Amino acid sequence: MSRRALVVERPGSIAVHEKEELRPGPGEVVVRPAWCGVCGTDLELLRGDVDPDFVRYPLTLGHEWSGTVEAVGQGVAGLEPGQRCVAEGIIPCGHCASCRTGATNVCDTYDEVGFTREGGAGDQILVPARVVHVLDESVPLLDAALVEPSAVVLTALEKARLRPGLRVLVVGDGTIALLAVLLAALWSPAEVVVAGRRPEQEKLARELGATGFTVDKPPGGFDLAIEAAGAPEAVIAAVTALRRGGTALLLGLAPTGATIELAADAIVNNDLTLAASFGYTAAAWSRVVALLNAGRFRPGRLVTHRFGLGDFAQAFAALAEPSGPRGKVLLEVAGG
């Protein structure tokens, strides 16, 4: 038997390929993806803009996905075919200094689905059983497809040590920015203002909990500014919008080698904290799944576009050149 896989053979070349069926080895699980998200990083992978240390071509795309267990390998306990699940994309070694302290996002050995190993944009994906998380039957697989970007945001927010009553600014209006709006509500902020690029995003942002939206230079005086646009100018906008003693949290992935220029004396004189966050920890991933299973978090309302796997070109066009409101763009692989 064969399976479909959305493959970038090399930068600029993408197509759905037929590949050999996957079979699990000891300690491994084969999952049949239901939904697979596409994001700006996938566009960068297609263009060849991602740091070569973090990608291996040819690659099967798909680092955001949900699905159903299809087969389990020898020695796998607690998982069986038919279970609905998600799996961490960053595969930590488990024994380096970072992993031992729980910082699995910066494991000494970088290995991630959709970057260095086959992703979920296809009929099957093979992952270690130790990174699989079972979903409650009440959780829609469409919602679960957003666990990965949600875990990215939650990892960052927990690093920022939020507390109730903060004035929060989110710079950006893409999926990560919108998820930041949704997840920040867990800490009961006084307000959440989105500084976006497209006025068409305002309605979606407000539906997710934003109390304000602007496409102009944001006002100042924020306790926390979350940069989620992946552009140097967004970092500057976040830092300069802070009150004295405020925190800038950098989530966006700027182009490789991009630089920013900030007034060093202002950072010190204003007692600012600058924090960056990469990926997600295994612990944050578990917490997102727990929120889903408890019914406290339903990110599926961010989804505005759905395409079949074979319609990937349309999905990428909707991502690269949006018209009208655009939240998450998903590829429907098996659905459900």
C-alpha positions in Angstrom: 0.0 0.0 0.0 1.0 3.6 -0.5 0.3 6.9 1.3 0.1 10.5 0.2 2.6 13.1 1.6 3.0 16.8 0.9 6.7 17.1 0.2 9.1 20.0 -0.4 11.9 18.3 -2.3 14.0 21.4 -2.2 13.2 25.1 -1.8 10.6 26.1 -4.4 9.5 22.6 -5.3 6.3 21.2 -3.6 3.9 18.4 -4.6 1.9 15.6 -3.2 3.9 12.4 -3.5 3.0 8.7 -3.2 5.3 7.1 -0.6 5.6 3.6 1.0 3.3 2.8 3.9 4.8 3.5 7.3 5.1 0.7 9.9 5.9 1.3 13.6 9.1 -0.1 15.1 9.6 -0.8 18.8 8.4 2.2 20.9 6.8 3.9 17.9 3.3 4.8 16.8 1.8 5.4 13.3 -1.0 8.0 13.4 -3.4 8.9 10.6 -3.7 12.7 10.5 -7.2 14.1 10.3 -6.3 17.8 10.0 -3.0 19.6 9.4 -2.4 23.3 9.8 -0.2 25.4 7.5 1.5 28.5 8.8 4.0 31.2 7.8 6.9 28.9 8.7 5.7 26.5 6.1 5.9 29.3 3.5 9.5 30.0 4.7 10.3 26.2 4.4 9.0 26.3 0.8 11.1 29.4 0.0 14.2 28.1 1.7 14.3 30.9 4.3 14.6 28.8 7.4 18.0 28.5 9.1 19.6 25.3 7.6 20.4 24.1 11.1 16.6 23.6 11.6 15.6 21.9 8.4 16.4 18.8 6.3 15.3 18.5 2.7 13.4 16.8 1.2 10.8 17.1 3.9 7.1 16.2 4.4 5.5 19.3 5.8 3.2 19.5 8.8 4.1 20.4 12.3 0.5 21.2 13.4 -1.8 18.2 13.2 -4.3 15.9 15.0 -5.3 12.4 14.2 -6.1 8.8 15.2 -3.7 6.0 16.2 -3.4 3.5 13.4 -0.8 1.1 14.6 1.5 0.7 17.6 4.9 -0.9 17.8 6.4 -3.5 20.1 6.6 -2.5 23.7 4.1 0.4 23.4 1.7 0.5 26.4 -1.4 2.7 26.9 -2.0 3.4 23.2 -4.1 1.4 20.8 -5.5 1.8 17.3 -8.6 4.1 17.1 -7.5 6.5 19.9 -7.7 10.2 19.0 -4.5 11.9 19.7 -1.9 14.6 19.1 1.9 14.3 19.4 4.6 16.7 20.3 6.5 17.8 17.3 9.8 18.6 19.0 11.2 15.2 19.9 13.5 15.7 23.0 16.3 13.4 23.7 15.3 13.2 27.4 18.8 13.1 28.9 20.7 16.3 28.1 21.0 19.1 30.6 18.1 21.1 29.1 15.7 18.1 29.1 16.6 17.2 32.7 15.4 20.7 33.7 12.2 20.4 31.7 13.4 22.8 28.9 12.7 20.3 26.2 12.2 23.1 23.7 15.9 23.7 23.7 17.1 20.1 23.7 20.7 19.7 22.7 19.6 17.5 19.8 17.2 19.4 17.6 14.6 17.1 16.0 11.2 18.2 14.9 8.4 16.8 12.7 7.9 18.9 9.6 11.5 20.1 9.8 14.0 17.3 10.3 11.6 14.4 10.2 8.4 13.7 8.2 5.4 15.8 9.3 1.7 15.3 9.4 0.7 16.7 6.0 -0.2 13.2 4.6 -2.0 10.0 5.3 0.4 8.8 8.0 3.0 10.0 10.4 5.5 8.0 12.5 6.3 9.3 16.0 7.8 7.9 19.3 5.0 6.7 21.6 6.5 8.8 24.4 5.3 12.1 22.8 1.8 11.0 22.0 -1.1 12.5 24.0 -4.5 10.9 24.0 -7.5 13.2 23.5 -10.9 12.9 25.3 -13.7 11.8 22.9 -15.4 15.1 23.5 -12.5 17.0 21.8 -13.0 17.8 18.1 -10.0 16.8 16.1 -10.2 20.2 14.3 -9.6 22.0 17.7 -6.8 19.6 18.5 -5.0 20.5 15.3 -4.1 23.8 17.0 -2.4 22.2 20.0 1.0 22.9 18.6 0.7 26.7 18.1 -1.2 26.9 21.3 1.6 25.2 23.2 4.1 27.7 21.7 2.0 30.6 23.1 1.4 29.0 26.5 5.1 28.2 26.9 5.9 31.9 26.3 3.0 33.2 28.5 4.1 31.1 31.4 7.6 32.4 31.1 6.3 36.0 31.4 4.7 35.1 34.8 1.3 36.7 34.1 -1.1 37.8 36.8 -4.6 39.2 36.8 -5.3 42.8 35.9 -2.5 43.4 33.4 -2.7 45.7 30.4 -1.6 43.5 27.5 -0.6 44.4 23.9 -0.4 41.9 21.2 1.6 43.0 18.1 0.5 41.0 15.1 -2.8 39.5 13.9 -1.9 36.1 12.6 -2.6 32.7 14.3 0.0 33.1 17.0 -1.2 36.6 17.9 -4.8 35.5 18.0 -4.0 32.5 20.1 -2.2 34.9 22.5 -5.4 36.9 22.8 -7.4 33.7 23.5 -4.9 32.2 26.0 -4.1 35.4 27.8 -7.7 35.3 29.1 -6.7 32.5 31.4 -5.0 35.2 33.5 -7.9 37.7 33.5 -6.2 40.7 32.0 -7.6 44.2 32.4 -7.4 44.7 28.7 -5.9 43.1 25.6 -5.2 45.4 22.6 -4.2 44.0 19.3 -1.9 46.1 17.0 -2.5 44.4 13.7 -1.6 44.9 10.1 -5.0 44.4 8.4 -8.2 46.0 9.6 -10.1 42.8 8.3 -8.7 41.0 11.4 -10.5 43.2 13.9 -13.7 41.3 14.1 -12.0 38.0 14.6 -9.6 39.4 17.3 -12.5 40.9 19.2 -14.5 37.7 19.0 -11.5 35.9 20.7 -11.4 38.4 23.5 -9.5 41.5 22.3 -10.8 44.7 23.9 -9.1 47.0 21.4 -7.7 46.8 17.9 -5.5 49.2 15.9 -3.5 49.3 12.7 -1.8 52.4 13.8 1.1 52.8 16.2 -0.1 51.3 19.5 -0.5 53.5 22.6 1.9 53.2 25.5 1.8 52.2 29.1 1.4 48.4 28.7 2.5 45.9 31.4 3.1 43.2 28.8 3.7 43.5 25.1 3.7 40.2 23.1 5.4 40.4 19.7 3.8 37.8 17.5 4.4 39.2 14.0 7.9 37.9 13.3 9.3 41.2 12.0 12.0 43.6 13.5 9.6 46.5 13.4 7.1 44.5 15.5 9.8 44.0 18.2 10.4 47.8 18.3 6.7 48.5 18.5 6.3 46.0 21.4 9.3 47.4 23.4 8.4 51.1 22.9 4.7 50.5 24.0 5.7 49.3 27.5 5.4 51.2 30.8 8.4 51.5 33.0 9.0 48.1 34.5 7.1 46.3 31.7 7.9 43.1 29.8 8.3 42.5 26.1 7.7 38.8 25.1 9.1 37.9 21.7 7.3 35.0 19.9 7.6 35.9 16.2 10.3 34.2 14.2 12.0 37.0 12.1 13.8 36.1 8.9 17.2 34.5 9.5 19.8 37.2 10.3 17.3 40.1 10.8 18.5 42.7 13.3 16.8 45.3 15.5 18.1 48.6 16.9 16.9 49.6 20.4 18.1 52.4 22.7 20.1 50.6 25.3 19.8 53.3 27.9 16.0 53.3 27.6 15.9 49.6 28.3 17.9 50.1 31.5 16.3 53.4 32.6 12.8 52.0 32.1 13.7 48.8 33.9 12.4 46.7 31.0 12.4 42.9 30.7 13.0 41.4 27.3 12.2 37.7 27.0 12.1 35.4 24.0 10.5 32.0 23.7 11.3 29.2 21.2 8.8 26.4 20.5 7.2 24.7 23.5 8.0 22.4 26.4 6.6 19.0 26.9 5.0 20.3 30.1 3.2 23.2 28.2 2.0 20.7 25.6 0.5 18.5 28.3 -1.2 21.6 29.9 -2.8 22.5 26.5 -4.1 19.0 26.1 -5.5 19.1 29.6 -7.3 22.3 28.9 -8.8 20.8 25.8 -9.8 17.6 27.6 -11.4 19.6 30.4 -13.4 21.7 27.8 -11.8 24.9 29.0 -10.1 25.7 25.6 -11.6 25.5 22.1 -9.2 27.1 19.6 -11.1 25.7 16.6 -13.0 29.0 16.2 -9.8 30.5 14.8 -10.1 28.3 11.7 -11.4 30.3 8.8 -10.1 28.3 5.8 -10.1 24.5 5.0 -8.7 22.8 2.0 -8.2 19.2 0.8 -4.6 17.9 0.8 -4.5 18.1 -3.0 -5.6 21.8 -2.8 -2.4 22.8 -1.0 -1.6 25.5 -3.5 -4.9 27.3 -2.6 -4.1 26.9 1.1 -0.7 28.5 0.6 -2.2 31.3 -1.4 -4.8 32.0 1.3 -1.9 32.1 3.8 0.5 34.3 1.7 -2.1 36.7 0.2 -5.1 36.8 2.5 -8.3 38.7 1.5 -10.8 39.3 4.2 -10.6 37.8 7.7 -8.0 35.0 8.0 -7.4 32.9 11.0 -6.0 29.4 10.9 -5.7 27.6 7.5 -6.1 23.8 7.7 -5.6 21.0 5.3 -8.2 18.3 5.6 -6.5 14.9 5.3 -8.9 12.4 6.8 -11.3 14.9 8.5 -13.3 14.1 11.6 
